[in-house]
Amino acid sequence: MNPVKKTETLLTGKKAHDKVKRGAQLLNSFSNLLPLLFLIVVFMPLMVLILDLGIQATGGLVNWQSWLESFYRRWVLLRNSINLAAGTAAAAMFIGLLAALRLWPINRKPWLYLRWLVLMFAVISPYMHALAWNTLFLMFRAILLPLGVELTPLGGWSGSWLVQTMAFLPLAVGLALLGLETVDPLLIEAGRMQHPDGKVTLKIALPLAAPAILAGFGFIFIFSLLDYSIPSLFGKNIYALEIFAEHSASGRAASAFLVALPLLLLSIVMVYFSQAPLREALVRPPFKVRPWNISPQWPVYLSILQKVALIILALHILVPLVGLSAATGSLSALGESVKLGRREIIFSLNVAVSTAIVAVPLAYPVASVLLNTKMRKGYWWILTALPLAVPAPLIGIGLILAWNRPLFGAIYGSAVMPILAALARFTPFAVIILLAQLKRIDPLLIEAAKILKRSKLSMLFKIHLPMLAPGMIAAFFFTFALTLGELGATLIVAPPGKATLTMRLYNLLHYGSTDLVAGLCLIIVFITALSASFVFVFLIIRESSRNQNNVRKF
Amino acid sequence: MNNKLFSKQFTILLCLSVVMLFTVSCSQEETNEVVIYTSVDQMYSEIILNEFEEATGIKVLVVYDVEATKTTGMVNRLIAEKARPQADVFWNGEILQTIRLKEAGALTSFRSPSADNIPDSFKDPDGYWVAYAGRARIIIVNTDLLEPEEYPQSIYSLLDPAWPADKTCIAYPMFGTTATHAAALFAYLGGTEGAAFHKAIADQGVAVLDGNSVTRDQVADGRMLFGMTDTDDACVAIKDGKPVKIILPDQEPGGIGALVIPNSIAMIKDGPNPEAAQILIDYLLSETVEKRLLEIGWAHLPVRDIAYTSSCFETTGVRLMEVDFNAMYEQFELVMEQMGQIFIR
């Protein structure tokens, strides 16, 4: 080669290299700022509420006397709420664990992936469960009444407990399964050589999975604590309702936030004790082998209990589907629901997809921090999980206080606000999912890529992201599905002229259009199922292509 | 390599542009539009607002409220947005929350020629709101479970030991029109008697339900004998052929009478489209729209002299509860605090 040309080529190469280096440096600095961005988006509503409370308190606008007068009554409410939440979480985790024990030994594909499909039903809101169970109850009542049998109405604490348990059951199954999957298969197989399967399960599997199961209990406890909709539908009052009553009476977000503080503190305590075992469960690298290569022989009592749990799980899935289908009546009624809610369906899809797209890159750096930071992991974990404990309407009001300013004129009042509301509520879920996936990336592969690849940018797109893809897709799906069902915060920040499917649904609910309400509920379930199917099809195709590659290599 | 790198930067730039375009397009404002926040059920308000769009060509952007959020959403949103309002008009299905907005400084005074023939008692003396098109608080009765001679005739029937208390119901008195009714009873009966009435309801174990529509459904399904709700909710059940009947409470001579809760219209202070807001307010307050609200079933008791016969209950010769809305509002926060203490425990 001509020496001049060679020098030019070398210079061009050097320039390109410098550019790549600068790009990588820029990307690095940007990456360092991303956890901060997470804090701004997710914590801004909470921070603004705390600030507002401080201003109102120093300005003498907080009615401390009334707060103290109501102390005992609120304590009783809180105690009732804790009882219901503990009962719900215990029942859901118990049934969930039994069902998970049955699903755990499944090793054949695609069932290995499909068993996680149960999580899809976690997005059906407790209120929808209540409607479905009530519809079913009324149907039975109507059938049995002419025969002289009068069913006791579904209601009170028992009704609240039953419906909440059913509503949180998919989450319980998912978390219990996650816990069981952290048990070393080699320990199970070693135990099986000496003892029967039942004893191995009780003496080895359950103690090892217990921390993650207890963490699951903690999360369901928090969700139950915040859900006032079921108890108030069944005529029982819990502490979360008091927050709404205070907000309604005073019209001041600060006063409502003050009432919400005990729930928040309780949630912090719960998250603090739950975070370590759940984090351990999430960040444990996957085992190379699967447990239960030979199908387990459960003792009769455990086998019966597992079957009962699976029947309850099946009921949990079937009752909403059958109840809602029966209430919808016909396909034409379903078509009418689609026609009536088409604008809301489009807007909801836009919001849910946009939220999911933003949530994944927003969650990624926090997941990295949780994975890599040696110190203060616990604080980061609390910061991640805390937004889950803030009542949705307060997040909405916090968003108004934060974003309704001249500087953000283009954002406030636009479709960006419901996206910000959903991000504030659901990005923590994306963090948790991505954290689990990050740990599954083999560090040796990253090291090898560092040697072979020239730029960090190229490594990011060609190595890191494809390996992270399953977690990203799962995080995308979860955020998407949860956003689709969001109401409390979206209602407060929805732009004029736009409404989500859930808002339409609750409007129709008030009007008593049972068929249209049920139809819209079915549409939400259908959209969720469709998006979940994409995730599982992706995972199955990815796995089969990986297997084919392995065969070729062999 | 250069091209490859450039294409990546271009892609990033393109993505940013799309995001910016999206943001800008979202914030683009049409000049010929008006923003209304309404707590009136979407099924009814949508009809009226669509008709307004057709009649004037002004695009209406609506924010609806939802009963499930305990009606805290919309008014608190308007108060929170006070510094930079998004809304032009507030159309409330009741009146006290509108007065709260006035007190919070979120409203501006206006004058509408359409309101000229509305009695002064339904207008704010300072011109911040106008009320019309009333709904009544009524007793909804299950006709399969009760004989006509047994029908309750008073709100005090809720305290009558002749009925099993857990088979009679009201919605939470801290929210919605049940809260307005509670405030009205406090104003009418006095604080002590008003509190005693509500405490007796709680003590006797009357079922306190999650909203007026749930009250209607429980009575219509036969799970309750009777309950207190609004005329619009009850009329939906009658229209659906449910075995229910509407009873206007306390109609005997000298009785308390039935509480009529009017819709109220207000203009938001410093709203973005004041001219269009005025046109919409004039339209909503017109006699034609009041009549239309009666026809579609949202309201049942006009404040003007409008010839109207309801298909779900007798609207002539109704004895109304005499209340002063401003007096009701003055003790509203205190009443709500008491309601919370009595019913949330």
Interface residues (C-beta under 8 A of the other chain):
Chain A: T12 G13 A16 K19 V20 G23 S66 E69 S70 R73 V76 L77 Y127 L138 P153 S229 S232 L233 G235 N237 L241 E242 F244 A245 E246 H247 S248 A249 S250 G251 A253 P393 G396 I397 I400 L401 N404 R405 P406 G409 A410 I411 Y412 G413 S414 A415 V416 L457 F461 L487 G488 L491 I492 V493 A494 P495 P496 G497 A499 M503 R504 Y506 N507 L508 L509 H510 Y511 G512 S513
Chain B: M1 N2 L5 K8 Q9 T23 V24 C26 S27 V35 I36 Y37 D41 Q42 M43 K59 V60 L61 V62 V63 Y64 D65 V66 E67 A68 T69 K70 T71 T72 G73 V75 N76 R77 I79 A80 E81 A83 R84 Q86 A87 R100 A104 Y172 M174 F175 A179 A207 V208 L209 D210 G211 S213 V214 R216 D217 D221 R223 D233 V236 A237 D240 E333 M336 E337 M339 G340 Q341 F343 I344 R345
